[in-house]
């Protein structure tokens, strides 16, 4: 009975654990699916699925931070402003530790938006530069496009059109690369805005017309912005056409800027009351830039009518909007902020390269020392073996000569002679490889050639062979001198061969002055 109870309990615990793990996996899978929906711009599906995820079922930190970041991303799409940057900063710290460039860029992107909404323009642009930097470390075109488009928009707003044009081209390139018609519509439209502000009207109209080729891929509510842009480009040259575009914009989304456009047209026609009516409709917007534009137009209109009370009221509203928008005084241009950021990144890269360079130099130095020690050891070992071989060769030759002098023909004598000869042959065969090069060099000297092309190894090979010619001399040479170079040893070998100093000059391709220097150093190196 106890066994059965234990088995049932184990089964129940296992099922509960399996259910718990399945639930955790299910929520994590949902997060991945939400992210895929957002990347494919299937925003409604993403928002709906995110609402079904139970945060308390997310066990690991990765899932929790991913959820928080996706929640921020969805809130931004739905038009909700961040009330605090605490949560995004928490996500940022986590993903920096994970070295996840995609999510690091996302965090900086939303921090930048938060700072900008708070009027902290410089801080906002610094963060969007960081977002741009980390986005460039990824292959995520959607992320790069989102960051680039925001930078472009801010440059246009700051009236820094040269930089805006640069990012406009990048935005258009990314949109073309992705083949996204919605992106292309906005990319061309934003380029048109930049050209319009640069007073390049033909270019502006050209890009606006290109953007209209993709208008069907833009949600209906957002199409209003495109019609307003078209209306603004022709408001001076073709007022009737501009009125048509503004009317289409209002039909698409009751656009406040479109009402402002119609107000300007009515004002130009002398219909002041109708113009004022449109301007008041235009004020029914949450966009502070649009409100600023409307109040400026109303200020001009009331001033022209002589209604200074209403004009003063408009002026006070403009000042209030300006004070609320720029809580932090913008004393530097966005372009300058970006240059400062680029300079800091380059400085960090330089420091990293410098550290890596020192490390590489240190490794190379260690490697050179190791190679030098190895070659020195190998060379000394080679010299020792060579000397031992020559010594043994002479010993065996002496033994063989003594046996032959005895002239004994006994079987033991014959066998001993045979063994000694075999040993001599073995040593000569071993030594032949070492001495081959030295023999060639020795013969070159006998033939009257010089050492112009010789290196250190050639001098050493010559001296190794010279041991065969005159072993007692080389042995005495190494005993009497304290570590002289192979070149100086070669000089003494030439003297031993009976060469005059004039001939030695020709062989070693040196002057008489150099001969005197060599003799002086040899004298200093000779052991007493």
C-alpha positions in Angstrom: 0.0 0.0 0.0 2.9 2.4 0.9 4.6 1.6 -2.4 1.4 2.5 -4.3 1.0 5.8 -2.4 4.7 6.7 -3.1 4.3 5.9 -6.8 1.2 8.1 -7.0 2.9 11.0 -5.3 5.9 10.7 -7.6 3.7 10.7 -10.6 1.7 13.7 -9.4 5.0 15.7 -8.7 6.4 14.7 -12.1 3.2 15.8 -13.9 3.2 19.1 -12.0 6.8 19.8 -12.8 6.3 18.9 -16.5 3.3 21.2 -16.6 5.3 24.0 -14.9 8.2 23.6 -17.4 5.8 23.5 -20.3 4.1 26.6 -19.2 7.5 28.4 -18.9 8.5 27.2 -22.3 5.1 28.3 -23.7 5.5 31.8 -22.4 9.1 32.1 -23.7 7.9 30.9 -27.1 5.2 33.5 -27.1 7.8 36.2 -26.5 9.8 35.0 -29.5 6.6 35.0 -31.5 5.7 38.6 -30.4 9.2 39.7 -31.6 8.7 38.1 -34.9 5.3 39.8 -35.4 6.9 43.1 -34.6 9.8 42.6 -37.0 7.2 41.8 -39.7 5.2 44.9 -38.8 2.2 42.7 -37.8 1.7 45.0 -34.9 -1.9 44.1 -34.0 -1.0 40.4 -33.7 2.0 41.3 -31.6 0.0 43.5 -29.2 -2.8 40.9 -28.9 -0.3 38.0 -28.1 1.8 40.1 -25.7 -1.4 40.7 -23.6 -1.8 37.0 -23.2 1.6 36.5 -21.6 1.6 36.1 -17.8 4.7 37.9 -16.5 4.6 35.8 -13.3 5.1 32.7 -15.3 8.4 34.0 -16.7 11.1 32.4 -14.5 14.5 33.3 -16.0 16.0 36.8 -16.2 16.4 36.7 -20.0 12.6 36.2 -20.5 11.7 38.9 -17.9 14.0 41.5 -19.5 12.9 40.6 -23.0 9.3 41.0 -21.9 10.0 44.4 -20.4 11.7 45.6 -23.6 8.9 44.2 -25.8 6.3 45.9 -23.5 8.2 49.2 -24.0 8.3 48.6 -27.8 4.6 47.9 -28.0 3.7 51.0 -25.8 5.8 53.1 -28.1 3.8 51.8 -31.1 0.5 52.5 -29.4 1.6 56.1 -28.7 2.3 55.9 -25.0 5.2 57.9 -23.6 7.6 56.4 -21.1 6.9 57.8 -17.6 10.3 56.7 -16.4 13.6 55.4 -17.8 14.2 53.0 -14.8 12.9 49.8 -16.5 14.7 50.4 -19.8 18.0 51.1 -17.9 17.5 47.9 -16.0 17.1 46.0 -19.3 20.1 47.8 -20.7 22.4 46.7 -17.9 21.3 43.1 -18.3 21.7 43.0 -22.1 25.1 44.8 -21.9 26.3 41.9 -19.6 24.9 39.5 -22.3 26.6 41.4 -25.1 23.4 41.3 -27.1 23.9 44.2 -29.5 20.3 44.0 -30.9 18.7 44.5 -27.6 21.3 47.0 -26.4 20.5 49.1 -29.5 16.7 48.8 -28.7 17.3 50.0 -25.1 19.3 53.0 -26.2 16.6 53.8 -28.8 13.8 54.0 -26.2 16.0 55.9 -23.8 16.7 58.4 -26.5 13.0 58.9 -27.2 12.4 59.3 -23.4 15.2 61.9 -23.1 13.9 63.8 -26.2 10.3 63.9 -24.8 11.8 65.3 -21.6 13.5 68.1 -23.6 17.0 66.6 -22.9 18.0 67.0 -26.5 21.8 66.5 -26.1 21.4 63.4 -23.9 18.7 62.0 -26.3 21.0 62.4 -29.3 24.0 60.8 -27.4 21.8 57.8 -26.7 20.5 57.5 -30.3 24.2 57.6 -31.4 24.8 54.7 -29.1 21.8 52.9 -30.5 23.1 53.5 -34.1 26.6 52.2 -33.1 25.3 48.9 -31.6 22.7 48.5 -34.4 25.6 48.6 -36.9 27.2 45.6 -35.2 24.2 43.5 -36.2 22.6 42.2 -39.4 19.2 43.5 -38.4 18.0 45.8 -41.2 14.7 46.6 -39.4 16.6 47.8 -36.4 19.1 49.9 -38.4 16.2 51.4 -40.3 14.3 52.4 -37.2 17.3 54.1 -35.6 18.3 55.8 -38.9 14.8 57.1 -39.5 14.6 58.7 -36.0 18.0 60.3 -36.4 16.9 61.7 -39.8 13.7 63.1 -38.3 15.6 64.8 -35.4 18.1 66.3 -37.9 15.3 67.7 -39.9 13.6 69.1 -36.8 16.9 70.7 -35.7 17.3 72.2 -39.2 20.7 70.6 -39.7 19.9 69.6 -43.3 23.4 68.6 -44.4 23.4 65.8 -41.8 19.7 65.1 -42.5 20.5 64.5 -46.2 23.2 62.0 -45.3 20.9 60.0 -43.1 18.1 60.4 -45.6 20.2 58.6 -48.2 21.1 55.9 -45.7 17.4 55.5 -44.8 16.5 55.2 -48.5 19.2 52.6 -49.0 18.0 50.4 -46.1 14.4 50.7 -47.3 15.4 49.7 -50.9 17.6 46.8 -49.5 14.6 45.5 -47.5 12.2 46.0 -50.4 9.6 47.4 -48.0 7.1 49.7 -49.8 5.9 51.3 -46.6 9.5 52.2 -45.7 10.1 53.4 -49.2 7.1 55.7 -49.1 8.4 57.4 -45.9 12.0 57.4 -47.1 11.2 59.3 -50.2 8.8 61.6 -48.3 11.4 62.5 -45.6 14.0 63.2 -48.3 11.5 65.4 -50.0 11.1 67.3 -46.6 14.9 67.8 -46.4 15.1 69.1 -49.9 12.1 71.4 -49.3 13.8 72.9 -46.3 17.0 73.3 -48.4 14.8 75.3 -50.9 15.5 72.7 -53.6 11.9 72.6 -54.7 12.3 70.5 -57.9 14.1 67.8 -56.0 11.5 67.9 -53.2 8.7 67.5 -55.7 10.5 64.7 -57.5 10.9 62.7 -54.2 7.4 63.4 -53.1 6.0 62.0 -56.4 8.2 58.9 -55.9 6.8 58.5 -52.4 3.2 58.7 -53.8 4.0 55.6 -55.9 4.0 53.6 -52.6 1.1 55.4 -50.9 -1.1 52.3 -51.1 1.3 50.5 -48.7 0.8 53.2 -46.1 -2.1 52.9 -43.5 -4.9 55.2 -44.4 -4.6 57.3 -41.3 -0.9 57.9 -42.1 -1.6 58.9 -45.7 -2.7 62.3 -44.5 0.9 63.3 -43.9 1.9 62.6 -47.5 -1.0 64.7 -48.8 0.0 67.5 -46.5 3.6 67.4 -47.7 2.4 67.6 -51.3 0.1 70.5 -50.5 2.9 72.3 -48.8 5.2 72.1 -51.8 2.6 73.7 -54.2 0.9 76.1 -51.8 2.6 79.1 -53.3 2.8 78.0 -57.0 -0.6 76.3 -57.3 -3.0 77.1 -54.4 -6.0 75.3 -56.0 -3.9 72.0 -56.2 -2.7 72.5 -52.6 -6.4 72.9 -51.4 -7.1 69.5 -53.0 -4.2 67.8 -51.2 -5.1 69.3 -47.9 -8.7 68.2 -48.3 -7.6 64.6 -49.0 -5.4 64.7 -45.9 -8.4 65.8 -43.8 -10.5 63.1 -45.3 -7.9 60.5 -44.5 -7.3 61.5 -40.9 -8.6 64.9 -39.9 -5.0 66.0 -39.9 -4.2 69.2 -37.9 -1.4 70.3 -40.3 -3.9 70.0 -43.2 -6.3 72.4 -41.4 -3.3 74.8 -40.9 -2.7 74.6 -44.7 -6.3 75.4 -45.5 -6.2 78.3 -42.9 -3.2 79.8 -44.8 -5.1 79.5 -48.1 -8.2 81.1 -46.7 -6.1 83.9 -45.1 -4.5 84.6 -48.5 -7.9 84.8 -50.0 -9.0 87.4 -47.4 -11.4 85.0 -45.6 -10.1 85.8 -42.1 -13.0 84.2 -40.2 -12.8 80.9 -42.1 -9.1 80.9 -41.6 -9.5 81.4 -37.9 -12.0 78.5 -37.8 -9.5 76.2 -39.5 -6.7 77.3 -37.2 -8.8 76.5 -34.1 -9.5 73.0 -35.6 -5.8 72.6 -36.1 -5.2 73.2 -32.4 -7.1 70.0 -31.6 -3.8 68.0 -31.7 -1.3 66.7 -29.2 1.6 67.5 -31.4 3.4 70.5 -29.9 5.3 71.4 -33.1 2.0 71.6 -34.9 0.5 73.8 -32.1 3.5 76.0 -32.3 3.0 76.4 -36.1 -0.7 77.1 -35.6 -0.2 79.7 -32.9 2.5 81.4 -35.1 0.0 81.7 -38.0 -2.7 83.0 -35.6 -0.3 85.5 -34.2 0.3 86.9 -37.7 -3.4 86.9 -38.5 -4.5 88.7 -35.3 -1.7 91.2 -35.6 -2.8 92.0 -39.2 -6.4 92.5 -38.0 -5.3 94.7 -35.1 -6.6 92.3 -32.5 -3.6 92.7 -30.2 -5.3 91.0 -27.2 -5.6 87.7 -29.1 -2.2 88.2 -30.6 -0.7 88.6 -27.1 -2.5 85.4 -26.0 -1.0 83.5 -29.0 2.5 84.8 -28.1 2.1 83.7 -24.5 1.0 80.2 -25.7 4.1 80.0 -28.0 6.4 80.9 -25.1 4.7 78.3 -22.9 5.2 75.6 -25.5 8.9 76.6 -26.0 9.5 76.5 -22.2 7.9 73.1 -21.9 9.6 71.6 -24.9 13.2 72.6 -24.1 13.7 72.0 -20.4 17.4 71.6 -21.2 19.1 74.4 -23.2 20.5 73.1 -26.4 23.8 74.8 -26.6 25.4 72.4 -29.2 24.2 71.2 -32.5 23.2 67.5 -33.0 26.0 67.2 -35.6 28.5 68.3 -33.0 27.1 65.8 -30.5 27.5 63.0 -33.0 31.1 64.0 -33.8 31.8 63.9 -30.1 30.3 60.4 -29.8 32.3 59.3 -32.9 35.5 60.7 -31.4 34.9 58.9 -28.1 34.3 55.6 -30.0 37.4 56.1 -32.0 39.4 56.9 -28.9 38.1 53.6 -27.3 39.1 51.7 -30.4 42.5 53.3 -30.4 43.1 52.3 -26.8 42.0 48.8 -27.6 44.2 48.6 -30.6 47.1 50.0 -28.6 46.6 47.3 -25.9 46.4 44.6 -28.5 49.5 46.0 -30.2 51.5 45.9 -27.0 50.4 42.4 -26.3 51.3 41.3 -29.9 54.7 43.0 -29.6 55.3 41.3 -26.2 54.4 37.9 -27.7 56.7 38.5 -30.7 59.6 39.5 -28.4 59.0 36.3 -26.4 58.8 34.3 -29.6 62.1 35.8 -30.9 63.8 35.1 -27.6 62.5 31.5 -27.7 63.7 31.0 -31.3 67.1 32.5 -30.5 67.5 30.2 -27.5 66.4 27.2 -29.5 68.7 28.0 -32.4 71.6 28.7 -30.1 71.0 25.4 -28.3 70.6 23.6 -31.6 73.8 25.2 -32.9 75.8 24.3 -29.8 74.4 20.8 -29.9 75.4 20.5 -33.5 78.9 21.7 -32.8 79.3 19.3 -29.9 78.2 16.4 -32.0 80.4 17.4 -34.8 83.4 17.7 -32.6 82.6 14.3 -30.9 82.3 12.7 -34.4 85.6 14.1 -35.5 87.3 13.0 -32.3 85.9 9.5 -32.5 86.8 9.4 -36.2 90.4 10.2 -35.4 90.4 7.6 -32.6 89.1 4.9 -34.8 91.5 5.8 -37.6 94.4 5.6 -35.2 93.2 2.1 -34.0 92.8 1.0 -37.6 96.3 2.2 -38.5 97.9 0.4 -35.6 96.1 -2.8 -36.4 97.3 -2.6 -40.0 100.9 -1.8 -38.9 100.9 -5.1 -36.8 100.0 -6.9 -40.0 98.3 -9.7 -38.1 96.0 -11.9 -40.3 94.3 -13.7 -37.4 90.6 -14.1 -37.5 90.2 -11.9 -34.4 92.3 -9.1 -36.0 90.4 -9.2 -39.2 87.0 -9.1 -37.4 88.2 -6.1 -35.2 89.5 -4.2 -38.3 86.1 -4.8 -40.0 84.1 -3.5 -36.9 86.4 -0.4 -36.7 85.9 0.3 -40.4 82.1 0.0 -40.1 82.2 2.5 -37.2 84.4 4.8 -39.3 81.9 4.5 -42.2 79.0 5.2 -40.0 80.6 8.4 -38.5 81.7 9.6 -41.9 78.2 9.1 -43.3 76.7 11.0 -40.3 79.3 13.7 -40.6 79.0 14.0 -44.4 75.7 15.9 -44.2 77.1 18.4 -41.7 80.4 18.9 -43.6 79.0 19.0 -47.2 78.3 22.7 -47.2 81.5 23.5 -45.4 83.6 21.5 -47.9 82.0 23.5 -50.8 82.8 26.8 -49.0 86.4 25.6 -48.2 86.9 24.7 -51.9 85.6 28.2 -52.9 88.3 29.8 -50.8 90.9 27.6 -52.4 89.6 28.6 -55.8 90.0 32.3 -55.0 86.4 33.2 -54.4 85.3 35.8 -51.7 82.8 35.8 -48.8 80.7 38.8 -50.0 77.4 36.8 -49.9 78.2 34.7 -46.8 76.1 34.7 -43.7 76.8 33.6 -40.1 75.9 29.9 -40.9 78.3 29.8 -43.8 81.2 30.8 -41.6 80.2 28.2 -39.0 79.9 25.5 -41.8 83.4 26.4 -43.0 84.9 26.1 -39.6 83.2 22.7 -39.0 84.8 21.4 -42.1 88.1 23.0 -41.2 88.2 20.7 -38.2 88.6 17.9 -40.7 91.6 19.8 -42.2 93.2 20.8 -39.0 91.4 19.7 -35.8 94.2 20.6 -33.4 94.1 24.2 -34.7 90.3 24.6 -34.3 90.4 23.0 -30.8 93.2 25.3 -29.7 91.3 28.3 -31.2 88.2 27.6 -29.2 90.3 27.0 -26.0 92.4 30.2 -26.3 89.7 32.7 -27.2 86.6 33.9 -25.2 83.5 33.5 -27.4 84.8 35.2 -30.6 82.4 35.4 -33.6 82.6 32.8 -36.4 83.8 35.6 -38.7 86.8 36.3 -36.5 87.5 32.6 -36.2 87.4 32.4 -40.0 90.0 35.2 -40.1 92.4 33.1 -37.9 91.7 30.0 -40.1 92.8 31.9 -43.2 95.9 33.0 -41.3 96.4 29.2 -40.5 96.0 28.4 -44.2 99.0 30.7 -44.9 97.0 33.6 -46.4 98.6 37.1 -46.3 96.6 40.1 -45.0 96.3 41.5 -48.5 94.8 38.2 -49.7 92.5 38.1 -46.6 91.3 41.6 -47.5 90.2 40.3 -50.9 88.6 37.1 -49.5 86.6 38.9 -46.8 86.0 42.0 -48.9 87.3 44.3 -46.2 89.8 47.2 -45.9 93.2 47.3 -44.2 91.5 49.4 -41.4 89.0 46.6 -40.7 91.9 44.1 -40.5 93.5 46.3 -37.8 90.1 46.4 -35.9 89.8 42.6 -36.1 93.3 42.0 -34.9 92.7 44.4 -32.0 89.5 42.7 -30.9 91.1 39.3 -31.2 93.9 40.4 -29.0 91.4 41.7 -26.4 89.5 38.4 -26.5 92.5 36.1 -26.1 92.6 34.3 -22.8 95.8 34.6 -20.8 
